[in-house]
Amino acid sequence: MKVSELVKELNLKVFSGREGLEREITGGYVSDLLSDVMGNANEGEVWVTLQTHRNVVAIASLKELACVLLVSSLEPEQNTMEHSNEERIPVLGTSLSTFEIAGLLYQKIKN
Amino acid sequence: MIRRFRADLHIHTVLSACADLEMSPGAIVRVAKERKIDLIGITDHNSTLQCSVVKELAEEAGLAVLCGTEVTTREEVHCLAYFKDLGTLEEFQEYIDLHLPSIPYSPEQFGYQAVVDRDEKIVDLIEDYLNVGISRSIDQVEQEVHRLGGLFVPAHIERPLFGIFSQLGFIPDKLNCDGMGIMSQSIESDIRNRFMLKRDVPLVKASDAHVLHMIGSGCTVFEMNEITFDEIYKALKCIDGRKTFIE
């Protein structure tokens, strides 16, 4: 599944990084500790988090994640969006909580 | 003339819910004096309200105090912030008050957040839980501290939680830090290697004492003329022969 398809199916908001919407999704990772994501996330995963700092994009880029998905109506900081455009890694958003969106993501990705 | 001063710049008082009730201003000053410490930093979680009483008692006893707080940023990074005078300290308190989320909590469960006077009488009980992230990012907090002429030092950077590396993976570029706090049991060379910190990044070892017996368990030595805010600044920046090193 591509990021763009996920955006449509789960009605996600695209904040930035539109040029990365054709990235392929291989799985998901849920964490708010950036050190944990650096160590344990895998290429192609959707990263679900409540962290909005620009370091999020740097780590998503380093780990070649598919996209970043912010929960609970959180919005990225301005420089996070700028960095996301440069790195072509989409930063998405949902009003749902981590628990709810992770459940939906799991159904979409694992099926 | 350059002299050496021992400093423990990360100490909590009874005001921090997680600190022991024995951490009264008088007791902190007494133990710091017994342990031959010249300068203490008072850094309660998201509050500066206990600083002035500690400072008053400490100065009577010939002990210097650097007034500050351990602020929790939006990313839940604990950062030490120190201020030159009570005016800027108060301004920073207003900044925290403005951005602290109101989270109800149970003091019976998590501990009381008491402001006490010099006689250990409770003068205020803070109702909002202080051990939470304020709604400002680490970059915004750093800029505010520096706007007020303060010092900004991420606390216990090696901790697996609430440290700058655990929360943010790496030090954000353009973040202006005056030093990096490390824990009392850590070894300087290990920390520098692990996080690739160059020699010119001053490490500030401190106790993070929540109980009396921890005070002074981690100290940093400041080589400077006298204990003033400006001299401390110069020592951290290695200006004019001043410097710091870990004890």
Boltz contact constraints between the chains, C-beta under 6 A:
constraints:
  - contact:
      token1: [A, 33]
      token2: [B, 166]
      max_distance: 6.0
  - contact:
      token1: [A, 34]
      token2: [B, 168]
      max_distance: 6.0
  - contact:
      token1: [A, 34]
      token2: [B, 169]
      max_distance: 6.0
  - contact:
      token1: [A, 35]
      token2: [B, 165]
      max_distance: 6.0
  - contact:
      token1: [A, 35]
      token2: [B, 166]
      max_distance: 6.0
  - contact:
      token1: [A, 35]
      token2: [B, 169]
      max_distance: 6.0
  - contact:
      token1: [A, 38]
      token2: [B, 169]
      max_distance: 6.0
  - contact:
      token1: [A, 51]
      token2: [B, 75]
      max_distance: 6.0
  - contact:
      token1: [A, 53]
      token2: [B, 75]
      max_distance: 6.0
  - contact:
      token1: [A, 55]
      token2: [B, 168]
      max_distance: 6.0
  - contact:
      token1: [A, 55]
      token2: [B, 169]
      max_distance: 6.0
  - contact:
      token1: [A, 55]
      token2: [B, 172]
      max_distance: 6.0
  - contact:
      token1: [A, 59]
      token2: [B, 169]
      max_distance: 6.0
